[in-house]
Amino acid sequence: MEAYTDFAQVYDELMDDTPYEEWCGFLMELFRKYGVDDISKNDRHVINDNDVINRNLSQERNTVLDLGCGTGTLTQMLARKGYDMIGVDNAQEMLQIAMDKREQSGLSILYLLQDMREFELYGTVGAVVSVCDSLNYLLEEADIVQTFRQVNNYLYPQGIFIFDFNTVHKYADVIGDATIAENRGDCSFIWENYYHEEQEINEYDLTVFVAERGNVSEADRADGDAAKPDGTSAQGVLFRRFQEVHYQRGYRLEQMRGLLERAGLDFVEAFDADTHKEVTAESERIYVVARKGADTAANQKVER
Protein backbone atom coordinates (compact mmCIF):
# COMPACT_ATOMS: atom_id res chain seq x y z
CA MET A 1 0.00 0.00 0.00
CA GLU A 2 1.14 3.53 -0.69
CA ALA A 3 1.68 5.60 2.46
CA TYR A 4 0.06 8.97 3.15
CA THR A 5 -2.89 8.69 0.78
CA ASP A 6 -6.14 8.49 2.77
CA PHE A 7 -4.15 9.14 5.95
CA ALA A 8 -3.34 12.62 4.64
CA GLN A 9 -6.95 13.66 5.31
CA VAL A 10 -6.58 13.18 9.07
CA TYR A 11 -2.82 13.66 9.48
CA ASP A 12 -3.03 17.14 11.00
CA GLU A 13 -5.78 16.12 13.40
CA LEU A 14 -3.91 13.08 14.67
CA MET A 15 -0.63 15.04 14.90
CA ASP A 16 -2.12 18.01 16.77
CA ASP A 17 0.03 17.31 19.84
CA THR A 18 3.26 17.50 17.82
CA PRO A 19 5.41 20.34 19.23
CA TYR A 20 5.79 22.23 15.97
CA GLU A 21 6.18 25.59 17.73
CA GLU A 22 9.01 24.18 19.83
CA TRP A 23 10.66 22.69 16.75
CA CYS A 24 10.37 25.98 14.89
CA GLY A 25 11.98 27.94 17.72
CA PHE A 26 14.77 25.41 18.08
CA LEU A 27 15.53 25.42 14.37
CA MET A 28 15.70 29.21 14.39
CA GLU A 29 18.21 29.09 17.24
CA LEU A 30 20.38 26.82 15.11
CA PHE A 31 19.94 29.07 12.08
CA ARG A 32 21.20 32.02 14.09
CA LYS A 33 24.03 29.99 15.58
CA TYR A 34 25.29 28.91 12.17
CA GLY A 35 24.67 32.11 10.22
CA VAL A 36 21.57 31.27 8.19
CA ASP A 37 20.12 34.75 7.78
CA ASP A 38 19.65 37.39 5.11
CA ILE A 39 22.48 39.83 5.86
CA SER A 40 20.70 42.53 3.90
CA LYS A 41 18.05 42.54 6.63
CA ASN A 42 20.02 42.33 9.85
CA ASP A 43 23.69 43.07 9.05
CA ARG A 44 24.80 39.99 10.98
CA HIS A 45 28.30 38.73 10.27
CA VAL A 46 28.22 35.51 8.29
CA ILE A 47 31.05 33.01 8.19
CA ASN A 48 32.29 33.66 4.67
CA ASP A 49 35.41 35.57 3.67
CA ASN A 50 34.23 36.52 0.21
CA ASP A 51 32.13 39.72 0.29
CA VAL A 52 31.03 39.26 -3.31
CA ILE A 53 29.64 35.81 -2.50
CA ASN A 54 27.91 37.28 0.55
CA ARG A 55 26.11 39.85 -1.58
CA ASN A 56 25.20 37.45 -4.35
CA LEU A 57 23.91 34.81 -1.97
CA SER A 58 22.15 37.04 0.56
CA GLN A 59 18.70 36.02 -0.63
CA GLU A 60 19.61 32.37 -1.03
CA ARG A 61 21.10 32.35 2.46
CA ASN A 62 17.66 33.28 3.80
CA THR A 63 16.02 30.45 1.85
CA VAL A 64 15.23 27.24 3.72
CA LEU A 65 14.23 23.92 2.19
CA ASP A 66 11.85 21.74 4.22
CA LEU A 67 12.60 18.24 2.91
CA GLY A 68 9.68 15.90 3.51
CA CYS A 69 7.42 18.81 4.40
CA GLY A 70 4.18 16.80 4.60
CA THR A 71 1.17 19.05 5.10
CA GLY A 72 3.41 22.09 5.51
CA THR A 73 2.76 22.98 9.15
CA LEU A 74 6.42 23.63 10.01
CA THR A 75 7.07 25.12 6.57
CA GLN A 76 4.36 27.68 7.15
CA MET A 77 5.62 28.54 10.64
CA LEU A 78 9.11 29.26 9.31
CA ALA A 79 7.64 31.32 6.47
CA ARG A 80 5.81 33.47 9.04
CA LYS A 81 9.17 34.04 10.75
CA GLY A 82 10.50 35.65 7.57
CA TYR A 83 12.32 32.81 5.84
CA ASP A 84 11.84 32.16 2.13
CA MET A 85 10.50 28.62 2.22
CA ILE A 86 10.54 25.72 -0.21
CA GLY A 87 8.72 22.50 0.67
CA VAL A 88 9.44 19.16 -1.00
CA ASP A 89 7.40 15.99 -0.54
CA ASN A 90 6.57 12.98 -2.69
CA ALA A 91 3.08 12.37 -1.23
CA GLN A 92 0.67 14.20 -3.50
CA GLU A 93 -2.22 14.12 -1.03
CA MET A 94 -0.09 15.60 1.76
CA LEU A 95 1.32 18.29 -0.51
CA GLN A 96 -2.15 19.26 -1.70
CA ILE A 97 -3.13 19.99 1.89
CA ALA A 98 0.03 22.10 2.27
CA MET A 99 -0.92 24.08 -0.83
CA ASP A 100 -4.46 24.55 0.42
CA LYS A 101 -3.02 26.01 3.64
CA ARG A 102 -0.79 28.30 1.60
CA GLU A 103 -3.77 29.62 -0.33
CA GLN A 104 -5.66 30.33 2.89
CA SER A 105 -2.68 32.01 4.55
CA GLY A 106 -1.51 34.08 1.60
CA LEU A 107 2.10 33.10 2.32
CA SER A 108 4.58 32.80 -0.53
CA ILE A 109 5.87 29.23 -0.30
CA LEU A 110 7.14 27.12 -3.19
CA TYR A 111 5.94 23.53 -2.95
CA LEU A 112 7.45 20.83 -5.15
CA LEU A 113 6.17 17.29 -5.64
CA GLN A 114 9.50 15.47 -5.70
CA ASP A 115 11.29 12.47 -4.27
CA MET A 116 13.85 13.62 -1.69
CA ARG A 117 16.44 11.36 -3.29
CA GLU A 118 16.18 13.24 -6.59
CA PHE A 119 14.90 16.72 -5.74
CA GLU A 120 15.87 19.64 -7.96
CA LEU A 121 15.95 23.36 -7.10
CA TYR A 122 16.61 26.52 -9.09
CA GLY A 123 19.46 27.68 -6.86
CA THR A 124 21.18 27.18 -3.55
CA VAL A 125 19.60 27.46 -0.11
CA GLY A 126 20.97 28.58 3.23
CA ALA A 127 19.62 25.59 5.10
CA VAL A 128 17.86 22.29 4.59
CA VAL A 129 15.72 20.83 7.37
CA SER A 130 14.16 17.38 7.49
CA VAL A 131 12.28 16.48 10.66
CA CYS A 132 9.52 14.21 11.94
CA ASP A 133 11.04 10.89 10.82
CA SER A 134 11.23 11.75 7.12
CA LEU A 135 14.63 10.10 6.63
CA ASN A 136 13.49 6.94 8.43
CA TYR A 137 11.29 6.21 5.40
CA LEU A 138 14.48 5.62 3.40
CA LEU A 139 15.16 1.94 4.02
CA GLU A 140 18.51 1.59 2.27
CA GLU A 141 21.78 3.31 3.12
CA ALA A 142 22.30 4.04 -0.57
CA ASP A 143 19.09 6.09 -0.56
CA ILE A 144 20.25 8.08 2.46
CA VAL A 145 23.59 8.82 0.78
CA GLN A 146 21.86 9.86 -2.44
CA THR A 147 19.62 12.24 -0.50
CA PHE A 148 22.57 13.66 1.42
CA ARG A 149 24.44 14.26 -1.84
CA GLN A 150 21.48 16.21 -3.21
CA VAL A 151 21.43 18.30 -0.03
CA ASN A 152 25.16 18.96 -0.30
CA ASN A 153 24.71 19.99 -3.93
CA TYR A 154 22.07 22.63 -3.17
CA LEU A 155 23.52 24.16 -0.01
CA TYR A 156 25.22 27.53 -0.35
CA PRO A 157 28.84 27.75 0.92
CA GLN A 158 28.73 27.19 4.70
CA GLY A 159 25.04 26.23 4.45
CA ILE A 160 23.71 23.82 7.08
CA PHE A 161 21.61 20.69 7.09
CA ILE A 162 19.49 19.89 10.17
CA PHE A 163 17.68 16.58 10.34
CA ASP A 164 16.30 14.13 12.85
CA PHE A 165 15.92 10.37 12.83
CA ASN A 166 14.45 7.67 15.02
CA THR A 167 16.99 5.27 16.45
CA VAL A 168 17.19 1.50 16.34
CA HIS A 169 16.64 1.58 20.10
CA LYS A 170 13.27 3.31 19.69
CA TYR A 171 11.93 0.77 17.24
CA ALA A 172 13.46 -2.32 18.83
CA ASP A 173 12.90 -1.54 22.52
CA VAL A 174 10.20 1.14 22.81
CA ILE A 175 7.48 0.90 20.17
CA GLY A 176 8.33 -2.31 18.35
CA ASP A 177 5.46 -4.84 18.51
CA ALA A 178 3.30 -2.38 20.48
CA THR A 179 -0.27 -1.43 19.60
CA ILE A 180 -1.43 2.16 20.04
CA ALA A 181 -5.08 3.18 19.79
CA GLU A 182 -6.89 6.47 20.26
CA ASN A 183 -10.50 7.58 19.95
CA ARG A 184 -11.37 11.20 19.21
CA GLY A 185 -15.06 10.82 18.49
CA ASP A 186 -14.99 11.85 14.84
CA CYS A 187 -11.67 10.13 14.13
CA SER A 188 -10.21 6.99 15.72
CA PHE A 189 -7.13 4.97 14.87
CA ILE A 190 -5.35 1.71 15.66
CA TRP A 191 -1.59 1.69 15.09
CA GLU A 192 0.00 -1.77 15.20
CA ASN A 193 3.80 -2.01 15.20
CA TYR A 194 5.81 -4.99 13.99
CA TYR A 195 9.57 -4.79 14.33
CA HIS A 196 11.72 -6.77 11.88
CA GLU A 197 14.94 -7.23 13.80
CA GLU A 198 17.17 -8.49 11.01
CA GLN A 199 16.43 -5.51 8.74
CA GLU A 200 16.00 -3.10 11.69
CA ILE A 201 12.77 -1.98 10.03
CA ASN A 202 9.58 -1.09 11.86
CA GLU A 203 6.33 -1.87 10.08
CA TYR A 204 3.25 -0.13 11.31
CA ASP A 205 -0.20 -1.01 10.12
CA LEU A 206 -2.54 1.91 10.53
CA THR A 207 -6.32 1.55 10.60
CA VAL A 208 -8.27 4.80 10.73
CA PHE A 209 -12.01 5.39 11.18
CA VAL A 210 -13.22 8.78 9.99
CA ALA A 211 -16.79 10.01 10.50
CA GLU A 212 -18.58 11.03 7.34
CA ARG A 213 -18.68 14.81 7.09
CA GLY A 214 -21.62 16.35 8.95
CA ASN A 215 -22.58 13.13 10.74
CA VAL A 216 -20.95 13.80 14.10
CA SER A 217 -22.62 16.05 16.62
CA GLU A 218 -20.85 17.92 19.39
CA ALA A 219 -22.48 15.53 21.87
CA ASP A 220 -20.99 12.55 20.01
CA ARG A 221 -17.55 14.13 20.16
CA ALA A 222 -17.92 14.81 23.87
CA ASP A 223 -19.02 11.23 24.51
CA GLY A 224 -16.14 9.79 22.48
CA ASP A 225 -18.53 7.86 20.21
CA ALA A 226 -16.11 5.27 18.86
CA ALA A 227 -16.43 3.35 15.63
CA LYS A 228 -17.41 -0.31 15.73
CA PRO A 229 -15.93 -2.94 13.39
CA ASP A 230 -18.96 -2.61 11.07
CA GLY A 231 -18.19 1.07 10.53
CA THR A 232 -20.99 2.46 12.69
CA SER A 233 -21.09 3.68 16.27
CA ALA A 234 -23.30 3.52 19.33
CA GLN A 235 -24.91 6.80 18.25
CA GLY A 236 -25.50 5.61 14.67
CA VAL A 237 -22.75 7.74 13.15
CA LEU A 238 -21.36 6.35 9.89
CA PHE A 239 -17.58 5.96 9.82
CA ARG A 240 -15.35 5.30 6.83
CA ARG A 241 -12.54 2.83 7.47
CA PHE A 242 -9.22 2.82 5.66
CA GLN A 243 -5.83 1.19 6.16
CA GLU A 244 -2.24 2.04 5.31
CA VAL A 245 1.07 0.27 5.91
CA HIS A 246 4.22 2.30 6.63
CA TYR A 247 7.83 1.13 6.92
CA GLN A 248 10.58 2.99 8.73
CA ARG A 249 14.16 1.93 9.34
CA GLY A 250 16.04 2.76 12.51
CA TYR A 251 19.54 4.21 12.31
CA ARG A 252 22.45 4.78 14.69
CA LEU A 253 24.39 8.01 15.10
CA GLU A 254 27.73 6.55 14.03
CA GLN A 255 25.99 5.12 10.98
CA MET A 256 24.58 8.52 10.03
CA ARG A 257 27.98 10.15 10.50
CA GLY A 258 29.47 7.68 8.05
CA LEU A 259 26.71 8.29 5.51
CA LEU A 260 27.22 12.07 5.77
CA GLU A 261 30.92 11.58 5.11
CA ARG A 262 30.21 9.42 2.06
CA ALA A 263 27.98 12.18 0.69
CA GLY A 264 30.63 14.87 1.18
CA LEU A 265 28.89 16.66 4.06
CA ASP A 266 30.72 17.67 7.23
CA PHE A 267 29.26 16.49 10.53
CA VAL A 268 28.96 19.36 13.04
CA GLU A 269 27.08 18.14 16.11
CA ALA A 270 24.32 15.86 17.36
CA PHE A 271 22.08 15.80 20.40
CA ASP A 272 19.11 14.02 21.90
CA ALA A 273 15.94 15.47 20.37
CA ASP A 274 14.01 15.33 23.64
CA THR A 275 16.61 16.71 26.05
CA HIS A 276 18.76 18.73 23.60
CA LYS A 277 21.72 17.23 25.45
CA GLU A 278 24.32 14.62 24.63
CA VAL A 279 23.18 11.55 22.72
CA THR A 280 22.98 8.42 24.86
CA ALA A 281 22.18 4.76 24.30
CA GLU A 282 18.61 5.58 25.41
CA SER A 283 18.06 8.35 22.86
CA GLU A 284 14.97 7.61 20.80
CA ARG A 285 15.26 10.49 18.34
CA ILE A 286 18.45 12.33 17.44
CA TYR A 287 19.03 15.74 15.87
CA VAL A 288 22.05 16.13 13.61
CA VAL A 289 23.60 19.33 12.27
CA ALA A 290 25.84 19.01 9.23
CA ARG A 291 27.43 21.57 6.94
CA LYS A 292 28.16 21.70 3.24
CA GLY A 293 31.41 19.86 2.72
CA ALA A 294 34.50 22.05 2.67
CA ASP A 295 35.84 20.14 -0.33
CA THR A 296 32.76 20.90 -2.40
CA ALA A 297 31.86 24.40 -1.22
CA ALA A 298 34.32 26.18 -3.49
CA ASN A 299 34.13 23.98 -6.57
CA GLN A 300 30.73 22.34 -6.80
CA LYS A 301 28.24 24.07 -9.08
CA VAL A 302 24.49 23.78 -8.84
CA GLU A 303 22.78 22.86 -12.08
CA ARG A 304 20.24 25.53 -12.93
C-alpha positions as CSV (number, residue, x, y, z in Angstrom):
1,M,0.0,0.0,0.0
2,E,1.1,3.5,-0.7
3,A,1.7,5.6,2.5
4,Y,0.1,9.0,3.2
5,T,-2.9,8.7,0.8
6,D,-6.1,8.5,2.8
7,F,-4.1,9.1,5.9
8,A,-3.3,12.6,4.6
9,Q,-7.0,13.7,5.3
10,V,-6.6,13.2,9.1
11,Y,-2.8,13.7,9.5
12,D,-3.0,17.1,11.0
13,E,-5.8,16.1,13.4
14,L,-3.9,13.1,14.7
15,M,-0.6,15.0,14.9
16,D,-2.1,18.0,16.8
17,D,0.0,17.3,19.8
18,T,3.3,17.5,17.8
19,P,5.4,20.3,19.2
20,Y,5.8,22.2,16.0
21,E,6.2,25.6,17.7
22,E,9.0,24.2,19.8
23,W,10.7,22.7,16.7
24,C,10.4,26.0,14.9
25,G,12.0,27.9,17.7
26,F,14.8,25.4,18.1
27,L,15.5,25.4,14.4
28,M,15.7,29.2,14.4
29,E,18.2,29.1,17.2
30,L,20.4,26.8,15.1
31,F,19.9,29.1,12.1
32,R,21.2,32.0,14.1
33,K,24.0,30.0,15.6
34,Y,25.3,28.9,12.2
35,G,24.7,32.1,10.2
36,V,21.6,31.3,8.2
37,D,20.1,34.8,7.8
38,D,19.6,37.4,5.1
39,I,22.5,39.8,5.9
40,S,20.7,42.5,3.9
41,K,18.1,42.5,6.6
42,N,20.0,42.3,9.9
43,D,23.7,43.1,9.0
44,R,24.8,40.0,11.0
45,H,28.3,38.7,10.3
46,V,28.2,35.5,8.3
47,I,31.1,33.0,8.2
48,N,32.3,33.7,4.7
49,D,35.4,35.6,3.7
50,N,34.2,36.5,0.2
51,D,32.1,39.7,0.3
52,V,31.0,39.3,-3.3
53,I,29.6,35.8,-2.5
54,N,27.9,37.3,0.6
55,R,26.1,39.8,-1.6
56,N,25.2,37.4,-4.4
57,L,23.9,34.8,-2.0
58,S,22.2,37.0,0.6
59,Q,18.7,36.0,-0.6
60,E,19.6,32.4,-1.0
61,R,21.1,32.4,2.5
62,N,17.7,33.3,3.8
63,T,16.0,30.4,1.8
64,V,15.2,27.2,3.7
65,L,14.2,23.9,2.2
66,D,11.9,21.7,4.2
67,L,12.6,18.2,2.9
68,G,9.7,15.9,3.5
69,C,7.4,18.8,4.4
70,G,4.2,16.8,4.6
71,T,1.2,19.0,5.1
72,G,3.4,22.1,5.5
73,T,2.8,23.0,9.1
74,L,6.4,23.6,10.0
75,T,7.1,25.1,6.6
76,Q,4.4,27.7,7.2
77,M,5.6,28.5,10.6
78,L,9.1,29.3,9.3
79,A,7.6,31.3,6.5
80,R,5.8,33.5,9.0
81,K,9.2,34.0,10.7
82,G,10.5,35.6,7.6
83,Y,12.3,32.8,5.8
84,D,11.8,32.2,2.1
85,M,10.5,28.6,2.2
86,I,10.5,25.7,-0.2
87,G,8.7,22.5,0.7
88,V,9.4,19.2,-1.0
89,D,7.4,16.0,-0.5
90,N,6.6,13.0,-2.7
91,A,3.1,12.4,-1.2
92,Q,0.7,14.2,-3.5
93,E,-2.2,14.1,-1.0
94,M,-0.1,15.6,1.8
95,L,1.3,18.3,-0.5
96,Q,-2.1,19.3,-1.7
97,I,-3.1,20.0,1.9
98,A,0.0,22.1,2.3
99,M,-0.9,24.1,-0.8
100,D,-4.5,24.5,0.4
101,K,-3.0,26.0,3.6
102,R,-0.8,28.3,1.6
103,E,-3.8,29.6,-0.3
104,Q,-5.7,30.3,2.9
105,S,-2.7,32.0,4.5
106,G,-1.5,34.1,1.6
107,L,2.1,33.1,2.3
108,S,4.6,32.8,-0.5
109,I,5.9,29.2,-0.3
110,L,7.1,27.1,-3.2
111,Y,5.9,23.5,-2.9
112,L,7.5,20.8,-5.1
113,L,6.2,17.3,-5.6
114,Q,9.5,15.5,-5.7
115,D,11.3,12.5,-4.3
116,M,13.9,13.6,-1.7
117,R,16.4,11.4,-3.3
118,E,16.2,13.2,-6.6
119,F,14.9,16.7,-5.7
120,E,15.9,19.6,-8.0
121,L,16.0,23.4,-7.1
122,Y,16.6,26.5,-9.1
123,G,19.5,27.7,-6.9
124,T,21.2,27.2,-3.5
125,V,19.6,27.5,-0.1
126,G,21.0,28.6,3.2
127,A,19.6,25.6,5.1
128,V,17.9,22.3,4.6
129,V,15.7,20.8,7.4
130,S,14.2,17.4,7.5
131,V,12.3,16.5,10.7
132,C,9.5,14.2,11.9
133,D,11.0,10.9,10.8
134,S,11.2,11.8,7.1
135,L,14.6,10.1,6.6
136,N,13.5,6.9,8.4
137,Y,11.3,6.2,5.4
138,L,14.5,5.6,3.4
139,L,15.2,1.9,4.0
140,E,18.5,1.6,2.3
141,E,21.8,3.3,3.1
142,A,22.3,4.0,-0.6
143,D,19.1,6.1,-0.6
144,I,20.3,8.1,2.5
145,V,23.6,8.8,0.8
146,Q,21.9,9.9,-2.4
147,T,19.6,12.2,-0.5
148,F,22.6,13.7,1.4
149,R,24.4,14.3,-1.8
150,Q,21.5,16.2,-3.2
151,V,21.4,18.3,0.0
152,N,25.2,19.0,-0.3
153,N,24.7,20.0,-3.9
154,Y,22.1,22.6,-3.2
155,L,23.5,24.2,0.0
156,Y,25.2,27.5,-0.4
157,P,28.8,27.8,0.9
158,Q,28.7,27.2,4.7
159,G,25.0,26.2,4.5
160,I,23.7,23.8,7.1
161,F,21.6,20.7,7.1
162,I,19.5,19.9,10.2
163,F,17.7,16.6,10.3
164,D,16.3,14.1,12.8
165,F,15.9,10.4,12.8
166,N,14.5,7.7,15.0
167,T,17.0,5.3,16.4
168,V,17.2,1.5,16.3
169,H,16.6,1.6,20.1
170,K,13.3,3.3,19.7
171,Y,11.9,0.8,17.2
172,A,13.5,-2.3,18.8
173,D,12.9,-1.5,22.5
174,V,10.2,1.1,22.8
175,I,7.5,0.9,20.2
176,G,8.3,-2.3,18.4
177,D,5.5,-4.8,18.5
178,A,3.3,-2.4,20.5
179,T,-0.3,-1.4,19.6
180,I,-1.4,2.2,20.0
181,A,-5.1,3.2,19.8
182,E,-6.9,6.5,20.3
183,N,-10.5,7.6,19.9
184,R,-11.4,11.2,19.2
185,G,-15.1,10.8,18.5
186,D,-15.0,11.9,14.8
187,C,-11.7,10.1,14.1
188,S,-10.2,7.0,15.7
189,F,-7.1,5.0,14.9
190,I,-5.4,1.7,15.7
191,W,-1.6,1.7,15.1
192,E,0.0,-1.8,15.2
193,N,3.8,-2.0,15.2
194,Y,5.8,-5.0,14.0
195,Y,9.6,-4.8,14.3
196,H,11.7,-6.8,11.9
197,E,14.9,-7.2,13.8
198,E,17.2,-8.5,11.0
199,Q,16.4,-5.5,8.7
200,E,16.0,-3.1,11.7
201,I,12.8,-2.0,10.0
202,N,9.6,-1.1,11.9
203,E,6.3,-1.9,10.1
204,Y,3.2,-0.1,11.3
205,D,-0.2,-1.0,10.1
206,L,-2.5,1.9,10.5
207,T,-6.3,1.6,10.6
208,V,-8.3,4.8,10.7
209,F,-12.0,5.4,11.2
210,V,-13.2,8.8,10.0
211,A,-16.8,10.0,10.5
212,E,-18.6,11.0,7.3
213,R,-18.7,14.8,7.1
214,G,-21.6,16.3,8.9
215,N,-22.6,13.1,10.7
216,V,-20.9,13.8,14.1
217,S,-22.6,16.1,16.6
218,E,-20.8,17.9,19.4
219,A,-22.5,15.5,21.9
220,D,-21.0,12.6,20.0
221,R,-17.6,14.1,20.2
222,A,-17.9,14.8,23.9
223,D,-19.0,11.2,24.5
224,G,-16.1,9.8,22.5
225,D,-18.5,7.9,20.2
226,A,-16.1,5.3,18.9
227,A,-16.4,3.3,15.6
228,K,-17.4,-0.3,15.7
229,P,-15.9,-2.9,13.4
230,D,-19.0,-2.6,11.1
231,G,-18.2,1.1,10.5
232,T,-21.0,2.5,12.7
233,S,-21.1,3.7,16.3
234,A,-23.3,3.5,19.3
235,Q,-24.9,6.8,18.2
236,G,-25.5,5.6,14.7
237,V,-22.7,7.7,13.1
238,L,-21.4,6.3,9.9
239,F,-17.6,6.0,9.8
240,R,-15.3,5.3,6.8
241,R,-12.5,2.8,7.5
242,F,-9.2,2.8,5.7
243,Q,-5.8,1.2,6.2
244,E,-2.2,2.0,5.3
245,V,1.1,0.3,5.9
246,H,4.2,2.3,6.6
247,Y,7.8,1.1,6.9
248,Q,10.6,3.0,8.7
249,R,14.2,1.9,9.3
250,G,16.0,2.8,12.5
251,Y,19.5,4.2,12.3
252,R,22.5,4.8,14.7
253,L,24.4,8.0,15.1
254,E,27.7,6.5,14.0
255,Q,26.0,5.1,11.0
256,M,24.6,8.5,10.0
257,R,28.0,10.2,10.5
258,G,29.5,7.7,8.0
259,L,26.7,8.3,5.5
260,L,27.2,12.1,5.8
261,E,30.9,11.6,5.1
262,R,30.2,9.4,2.1
263,A,28.0,12.2,0.7
264,G,30.6,14.9,1.2
265,L,28.9,16.7,4.1
266,D,30.7,17.7,7.2
267,F,29.3,16.5,10.5
268,V,29.0,19.4,13.0
269,E,27.1,18.1,16.1
270,A,24.3,15.9,17.4
271,F,22.1,15.8,20.4
272,D,19.1,14.0,21.9
273,A,15.9,15.5,20.4
274,D,14.0,15.3,23.6
275,T,16.6,16.7,26.1
276,H,18.8,18.7,23.6
277,K,21.7,17.2,25.5
278,E,24.3,14.6,24.6
279,V,23.2,11.5,22.7
280,T,23.0,8.4,24.9
281,A,22.2,4.8,24.3
282,E,18.6,5.6,25.4
283,S,18.1,8.3,22.9
284,E,15.0,7.6,20.8
285,R,15.3,10.5,18.3
286,I,18.5,12.3,17.4
287,Y,19.0,15.7,15.9
288,V,22.1,16.1,13.6
289,V,23.6,19.3,12.3
290,A,25.8,19.0,9.2
291,R,27.4,21.6,6.9
292,K,28.2,21.7,3.2
293,G,31.4,19.9,2.7
294,A,34.5,22.0,2.7
295,D,35.8,20.1,-0.3
296,T,32.8,20.9,-2.4
297,A,31.9,24.4,-1.2
298,A,34.3,26.2,-3.5
299,N,34.1,24.0,-6.6
300,Q,30.7,22.3,-6.8
301,K,28.2,24.1,-9.1
302,V,24.5,23.8,-8.8
303,E,22.8,22.9,-12.1
304,R,20.2,25.5,-12.9
